[in-house]
Amino acid sequence: MPDHDLESYGYVLPITTRWMDNDVYGHVNNVTYYSYFDTVANHFLITEGGLDIHTSPVIALVVESSCTYRAPAAYPDQLRAGLRVDAMSRRSVTWGVAIFGADDSAALAHGRFVHVFVDREERRAVPIPEQIRAALETIAAQA
């Protein structure tokens, strides 16, 4: 089982909760965590991997996701999203993702998020572009 402490994630992004993230039960709704996962993965691809979301001929599409919830968060909490590469093939990446409180080193929630890289027009799987692959390798989980 992978480690879900903050130090096991090579990329960390601050996440500001929003009023609309809370549900009627007074905590961040479960579906919102998937938005946080998507945000940190795409932030990494854009800022570290050089992905141009408007013009790149190769884009990444989500084909699988899951989340395990450990403790609640609520607005106006400040959170951190941790990201790492748990597995990588020629055409896909499996992200390890976790959400942490501002002062917590143990994950409030953790999961996986799988992107397949595809041709923007054809929507057929293609190899991960070299610049993105090099960035991914910098946050690959240690076995």
Backbone as numpy.savetxt, mean C-alpha at the origin, in Angstrom:
# Nx Ny Nz CAx CAy CAz Cx Cy Cz
4.88 -16.35 9.34 4.04 -15.17 9.34 4.93 -13.92 9.34
4.65 -12.97 8.43 5.49 -11.77 8.36 5.33 -10.90 9.60
6.34 -10.12 9.87 6.35 -9.19 10.99 5.51 -7.96 10.63
4.70 -7.50 11.57 3.85 -6.34 11.32 4.19 -5.16 12.22
5.46 -5.07 12.63 5.93 -3.90 13.37 6.40 -2.85 12.37
6.33 -1.61 12.77 6.66 -0.50 11.88 8.02 -0.65 11.21
9.01 -1.14 11.97 10.35 -1.21 11.40 10.49 -2.24 10.27
9.48 -3.09 10.08 9.56 -4.07 8.99 9.02 -3.52 7.67
8.63 -2.26 7.66 8.12 -1.61 6.45 9.12 -0.55 5.99
9.59 -0.67 4.76 10.64 0.21 4.25 10.18 1.58 3.79
8.88 1.76 3.66 8.35 3.04 3.19 7.17 3.39 4.09
7.17 4.60 4.62 6.11 5.03 5.55 5.57 6.38 5.10
4.24 6.45 5.03 3.56 7.66 4.59 2.57 8.11 5.65
2.63 9.39 6.08 1.61 9.88 7.02 0.23 9.89 6.35
-0.77 9.51 7.12 -2.16 9.51 6.65 -2.98 10.34 7.64
-3.68 11.32 7.14 -4.56 12.12 7.97 -5.98 11.59 7.81
-6.57 11.15 8.90 -7.95 10.69 8.82 -8.85 11.89 8.53
-9.99 11.57 7.95 -10.97 12.60 7.61 -12.27 12.30 8.36
-13.07 13.31 8.58 -14.35 13.16 9.27 -15.17 12.04 8.63
-15.19 11.99 7.32 -15.99 10.99 6.61 -15.44 9.56 6.74
-14.23 9.40 7.26 -13.67 8.05 7.44 -14.39 7.28 8.55
-14.93 8.00 9.54 -15.64 7.35 10.65 -16.99 6.82 10.18
-17.39 5.71 10.76 -18.71 5.18 10.48 -19.62 5.42 11.68
-20.82 4.90 11.63 -21.80 5.11 12.69 -21.33 4.54 14.03
-20.39 3.60 14.00 -19.87 3.02 15.24 -18.74 3.83 15.86
-18.36 4.93 15.20 -17.38 5.85 15.78 -15.92 5.50 15.51
-15.67 4.64 14.54 -14.28 4.33 14.18 -14.14 4.34 12.65
-12.88 4.34 12.19 -12.63 4.32 10.75 -13.24 3.04 10.18
-14.08 3.21 9.17 -14.77 2.07 8.57 -13.79 1.15 7.86
-14.09 -0.13 7.87 -13.18 -1.13 7.30 -12.80 -0.85 5.85
-13.72 -0.39 5.02 -13.38 -0.16 3.62 -12.37 0.97 3.44
-12.30 1.87 4.41 -11.39 3.01 4.31 -9.93 2.55 4.36
-9.67 1.46 5.06 -8.30 0.94 5.11 -7.79 0.58 3.72
-8.68 0.08 2.86 -8.28 -0.25 1.49 -7.89 1.02 0.74
-8.55 2.12 1.01 -8.18 3.40 0.43 -6.79 3.82 0.91
-6.52 3.62 2.19 -5.19 3.93 2.72 -4.13 3.06 2.03
-4.42 1.78 1.85 -3.48 0.87 1.19 -3.19 1.37 -0.23
-4.26 1.70 -0.95 -4.13 2.17 -2.32 -3.32 3.47 -2.36
-3.54 4.34 -1.41 -2.84 5.62 -1.35 -1.34 5.42 -1.17
-0.93 4.60 -0.21 0.50 4.45 0.04 1.19 3.72 -1.12
0.56 2.70 -1.70 1.18 1.98 -2.82 1.35 2.89 -4.02
0.33 3.65 -4.35 0.42 4.54 -5.51 1.33 5.73 -5.25
1.36 6.22 -4.02 2.30 7.29 -3.68 3.73 6.82 -3.92
4.02 5.59 -3.49 5.35 5.03 -3.71 5.65 4.90 -5.21
4.73 4.34 -5.97 4.96 4.16 -7.41 5.22 5.49 -8.12
4.51 6.53 -7.70 4.65 7.84 -8.33 5.93 8.54 -7.88
6.15 8.62 -6.57 7.28 9.40 -6.06 8.61 8.67 -6.13
8.60 7.37 -5.94 9.85 6.61 -5.92 10.10 5.85 -7.22
9.03 5.39 -7.87 9.17 4.61 -9.09 9.03 5.39 -10.37
8.66 6.67 -10.26 8.56 7.51 -11.45 7.32 7.25 -12.31
6.31 6.60 -11.76 5.10 6.34 -12.54 4.35 7.64 -12.81
4.08 7.90 -14.07 3.25 9.06 -14.44 1.84 8.52 -14.66
0.96 8.79 -13.71 -0.38 8.19 -13.77 -1.20 8.67 -14.95
-0.80 9.78 -15.57 -1.56 10.32 -16.70 -1.06 9.83 -18.05
0.24 9.57 -18.17 0.78 9.27 -19.51 1.59 7.98 -19.62
1.91 7.36 -18.51 2.73 6.16 -18.57 2.06 5.08 -19.43
2.82 4.43 -20.32 2.23 3.36 -21.13 1.94 2.09 -20.32
2.53 2.00 -19.12 2.30 0.85 -18.24 1.68 1.38 -16.94
0.62 0.72 -16.50 -0.04 1.08 -15.26 -0.19 -0.17 -14.39
-0.54 0.02 -13.14 -0.70 -1.10 -12.21 -2.17 -1.20 -11.81
-2.73 -2.41 -11.93 -4.12 -2.66 -11.55 -4.17 -3.62 -10.37
-5.05 -3.35 -9.43 -5.23 -4.22 -8.28 -6.00 -5.47 -8.70
-5.45 -6.64 -8.33 -6.13 -7.90 -8.63 -6.48 -8.68 -7.37
-5.95 -8.25 -6.22 -6.24 -8.93 -4.97 -5.92 -8.01 -3.81
-6.72 -8.11 -2.73 -6.43 -7.35 -1.52 -7.06 -8.05 -0.34
-6.47 -7.83 0.83 -7.02 -8.36 2.07 -6.55 -7.49 3.22
-7.27 -7.58 4.34 -6.92 -6.78 5.50 -7.33 -7.51 6.77
-6.45 -7.49 7.75 -6.73 -8.00 9.10 -6.72 -6.81 10.04
-7.79 -6.66 10.78 -7.95 -5.52 11.69 -7.57 -5.94 13.10
-6.73 -5.15 13.77 -6.25 -5.47 15.11 -6.77 -4.51 16.18
-6.90 -3.23 15.83 -7.35 -2.22 16.80 -7.97 -1.08 16.00
-8.92 -0.36 16.59 -9.59 0.70 15.84 -8.79 2.00 15.77
-9.11 2.77 14.76 -8.66 4.14 14.62 -9.92 4.98 14.43
-9.83 6.27 14.70 -10.98 7.15 14.53 -10.51 8.56 14.21
-11.35 9.30 13.50 -11.08 10.71 13.27 -11.08 11.41 14.62
-10.10 12.25 14.92 -9.09 12.88 14.08 -7.68 12.27 14.23
-7.59 10.96 14.36 -6.28 10.31 14.52 -5.35 10.62 13.35
-4.08 10.74 13.70 -3.02 10.81 12.69 -2.46 9.40 12.57
-2.38 8.89 11.36 -1.93 7.52 11.12 -0.68 7.52 10.25
-0.07 6.35 10.15 1.04 6.13 9.22 0.75 4.84 8.48
1.00 4.87 7.19 0.85 3.66 6.36 2.24 3.14 6.06
2.48 1.87 6.41 3.75 1.22 6.11 3.60 0.37 4.87
4.64 0.36 4.04 4.60 -0.38 2.77 5.91 -1.14 2.58
5.80 -2.35 2.08 6.97 -3.14 1.71 6.57 -4.05 0.56
7.56 -4.61 -0.09 7.32 -5.60 -1.14 7.50 -6.97 -0.51
6.42 -7.75 -0.46 6.50 -9.11 0.09 6.86 -10.13 -0.97
6.50 -9.86 -2.22 6.83 -10.76 -3.33 6.78 -9.96 -4.63
7.60 -10.40 -5.58 7.61 -9.73 -6.88 7.89 -10.77 -7.94
7.10 -10.72 -9.01 7.35 -11.58 -10.15 7.72 -10.67 -11.33
7.75 -11.23 -12.48 8.09 -10.44 -13.66 7.06 -9.35 -13.93
5.78 -9.64 -13.61 4.70 -8.73 -13.98 3.83 -8.25 -12.82
4.15 -8.66 -11.61 3.30 -8.25 -10.49 4.12 -8.03 -9.22
3.50 -7.30 -8.30 4.09 -7.07 -7.00 3.02 -7.34 -5.94
3.42 -8.02 -4.88 2.56 -8.21 -3.72 3.09 -7.31 -2.63
2.28 -6.32 -2.29 2.65 -5.38 -1.25 2.26 -5.93 0.11
3.09 -5.72 1.10 2.69 -5.84 2.49 2.38 -4.43 2.95
1.22 -4.24 3.54 0.77 -2.91 3.93 0.26 -2.96 5.37
0.51 -1.91 6.13 -0.01 -1.85 7.49 -0.31 -0.41 7.86
-1.27 -0.26 8.75 -1.65 1.06 9.25 -1.29 1.12 10.73
-0.61 2.21 11.10 -0.12 2.41 12.46 -0.65 3.73 13.02
-0.88 3.77 14.31 -1.17 5.04 14.97 0.07 5.90 14.96
-0.09 7.18 15.22 1.03 8.12 15.18 2.17 7.72 16.10
1.85 7.11 17.24 2.87 6.75 18.22 3.00 5.25 18.43
2.41 4.46 17.55 2.41 3.01 17.71 3.41 2.34 16.78
4.06 1.29 17.28 4.95 0.51 16.43 4.30 -0.80 16.00
3.18 -1.16 16.62 2.42 -2.35 16.23 1.25 -1.91 15.35
0.98 -2.69 14.33 -0.06 -2.34 13.35 -1.46 -2.38 13.94
-2.26 -1.37 13.59 -3.68 -1.37 13.89 -4.41 -2.30 12.91
-3.88 -2.36 11.70 -4.41 -3.23 10.64 -3.27 -3.55 9.70
-3.30 -4.71 9.10 -2.29 -5.07 8.11 -2.91 -5.93 7.03
-2.29 -5.93 5.87 -2.86 -6.70 4.78 -1.91 -6.84 3.62
-2.50 -7.28 2.51 -1.74 -7.43 1.27 -2.53 -6.81 0.15
-1.80 -6.45 -0.88 -2.36 -5.69 -1.98 -1.55 -6.13 -3.20
-2.16 -6.70 -4.20 -1.42 -7.20 -5.36 -1.72 -6.33 -6.57
-0.66 -5.80 -7.16 -0.75 -5.04 -8.41 -0.18 -5.88 -9.54
-0.88 -5.92 -10.66 -0.35 -6.48 -11.91 -0.11 -5.30 -12.84
1.04 -5.28 -13.46 1.40 -4.21 -14.39 0.87 -4.58 -15.77
0.18 -3.62 -16.37 -0.47 -3.87 -17.67 -0.20 -2.72 -18.62
-0.32 -3.01 -19.90 -0.29 -1.99 -20.94 -1.54 -1.13 -20.76
-1.37 0.18 -20.73 -2.49 1.09 -20.49 -3.62 0.89 -21.50
-3.29 0.71 -22.76 -4.31 0.59 -23.81 -4.90 -0.81 -23.92
-4.04 -1.80 -23.95 -4.47 -3.19 -24.17 -4.98 -3.89 -22.92
-4.53 -3.40 -21.75 -4.85 -4.03 -20.46 -4.36 -5.47 -20.38
-3.22 -5.72 -21.00 -2.56 -7.03 -20.93 -1.32 -6.92 -20.07
-1.08 -7.97 -19.30 0.07 -7.97 -18.40 1.37 -7.79 -19.16
2.25 -6.96 -18.60 3.56 -6.68 -19.19 4.59 -6.70 -18.07
5.87 -6.81 -18.41 6.91 -6.76 -17.37 6.89 -5.43 -16.62
7.25 -5.50 -15.35 7.37 -4.29 -14.53 8.47 -3.42 -15.14
8.20 -2.15 -15.41 9.25 -1.28 -15.95 10.47 -1.24 -15.03
11.64 -1.14 -15.62 12.90 -1.22 -14.87 13.01 -0.17 -13.77
12.60 1.06 -14.04 12.70 2.10 -13.01 11.82 1.76 -11.81
10.64 1.22 -12.06 9.75 0.83 -10.98 10.32 -0.39 -10.25
10.81 -1.37 -11.01 11.39 -2.57 -10.38 12.55 -2.19 -9.45
13.38 -1.26 -9.89 14.52 -0.84 -9.05 14.00 -0.21 -7.75
12.95 0.59 -7.83 12.38 1.19 -6.63 11.78 0.13 -5.73
11.08 -0.83 -6.31 10.47 -1.91 -5.53 11.52 -2.70 -4.75
12.65 -2.92 -5.36 13.71 -3.70 -4.72 14.24 -3.01 -3.46
14.09 -1.68 -3.38 14.60 -0.95 -2.21 13.75 -1.19 -0.97
12.52 -1.68 -1.12 11.67 -1.92 0.04 11.21 -3.39 0.11
11.98 -4.25 -0.53 11.67 -5.69 -0.48 11.88 -6.21 0.94
10.89 -6.96 1.42 10.99 -7.55 2.76 12.15 -8.53 2.81
12.81 -8.56 3.94 13.92 -9.50 4.13 13.37 -10.84 4.56
13.79 -11.90 3.92 13.29 -13.23 4.23 13.90 -13.77 5.51
